[in-house]
Amino acid sequence: DIPIPMMEYWEGTQAPKYTYEMRFDADGKLHRNGWAQAFYSSGNLEREGSYKFNPTAAQSDRVGLWTYYDPDGSVNRTEDRAGEPIWTAADQRISAPGTAP
């Protein structure tokens, strides 16, 4: 189960908007499944946490601890979404929560 790192950019820029991991399900379809981050257009982090694909609902749900940031970079709030997150392996581009990038 190897994650496929993805990145989307703010339109017309090279500033990241989203970084996330995709994984194949048992049927060979890709889904958002793993560590994810969203950024303000300024480049500051807006939120980070983990997604896990829910085959029963046919959607990727936020699971585990999510951290939300204000535009200045300060922590606005955290949410425990329950469930078991899929953490990024040490050899991937995006570090797991609480580790240095």
N, C-alpha and C positions, 0 to 999 in steps of 0.2 A: 504494500500500500504506500506508494510514493506520491507525496504531494506535488502538485504542479503550481509553482508560484505565478501569480497574475498581478498586473498593475494597470490601472486606468489613470489617465491624466485629465487635469482641468482643460477644457477646450481651448485650443490655440496656444497651449503652454507645455512645458516639460515638468510642471509642478504636479506631483502625485495627488490624485483624488482618493483612490482606493488601492490598497494592496491586500491580497487574500490568497488563500490556497484552494485549489480545486482537487478533487479526487474522483476516481471512477467508482461507480456503484457496481453491484453484482451483475447488472445488465449492460455494463460497459458505457453508461452515460455519465458525463461529468457534472459534478455538483459542488457548490461552495461547501467546503468541509475542512475546517481547520482554522488556523490563526488568521485574523483580519484586522486591518486598520483603515480608518477614514481620516482625511485631512481637510482642514480649511483651505481656501484658495491662497492664503498667506503662506501655506506650507506647514503650519503648526498642526499637531495631532488633535483630532476632534474626538475620536473614540477608538478603543481597541478591545478585542476579546476573541472568542472562538465561536465558530459555527459548527453545527453537526447536522448532517443530512438525516431527515426523518422520512424513511421510505413509506410509512403509513400515511403521512400527510402530504407526501411528494413535495416537500419543501425543506430548505435549510433553516434551522432555528438557531438563535443565539443561545449559547449554553455557558455555564460557568460564570466567572467573574468578568464583568464588563466595566471599563473605566471610561468616563466621559470628561472631556476637558473644555475649559473656556477658551476663547480665541487667544488669550494671553499665555496659554500653556498651563495654567493652574488647574488642578483637579476640581471639577464641578460636583461630580458624584460617582459612586460606584453602585453597581447592581449585581446581585447574585441571581443569575437566571436558572440556577440548578442544572441538573444534568451533568454528564461527564464530558469535559472538553477534550478535544484532540489537540495536543500540543505539537508544536513544530519541532522536528528533529534538529539536533545540533548542527547538521551539515546544510541546513536550509538558509535562505537569505534573511528571513525574518526571525528574530530571536523570540523565545518564549517569554511570557510575562515575568517581570522581576529580574531579567538578565540584561546585561549590557548588549547593545546592538553591535 
